[in-house]
Structure formats: C-alpha cells, structure tokens
Amino acid sequence: MLKSELVSLLRKEYEEMPVSDLELVVNLLFDAMADALDRGETVEIRGLGRLAVVQVKPRKTRNPRTGETVTQPARRRITFRAGKNISERINR
C-alpha cells in the first residue's frame, strides 16, 4: 500500500475532511514514528506490530569484483515484528 492509497482510504471514511488535511495527518504520523526511531525508541502499533532499532556490529565483507576484504562499520537497522493479530490474519 502506498501513502497515497492510505490517504484515499481515509478520504472514503472522512469525506468531510479536505484531502490536504488527511495528507498532513498521515505525514505527521510517519514523521513522529521516524523521529522516535531516530532517538532509539520502539514504536508499537497494537494489532499491527513493533518497529525497533537494533545495533549491527561491524563485520568483514568481500568485494566480489576485486576479492578485497572490506570492513563494514557498525550501523543501526530497523526491525519489524508483526503482532499476533496480523500474523494470524495473514496465515489463515
């Protein structure tokens, strides 16, 4: 689902609201989630799942073209764990 499709679904539910306000609400929600993840917080949406930031240790990799060993620096990665309700719904 694209962000524009989400706005369209909200538009069907809230016909009295202008599309620009619905887009603003969706953008504010996503911005708030991104800011929380940037601070290292966990974002949990009941019924959907949990987004969390995990630290990935540095590791050695190999460049397939040259065969040279390169060390990738440590970084942060976002993980998603689906909630029980959504997992059951998908695996019916």
Buried (B, 14 or more C-beta within 10 A) or exposed (E): EEEEEBBEEBBEEEEEEEEEEBBEBBEEEEEEBEEBBEEEEEBEEEEEBBBBBEEEEEEEEEEEEEEEEEEEEEEEEEEEEBBEEEEEEEEE
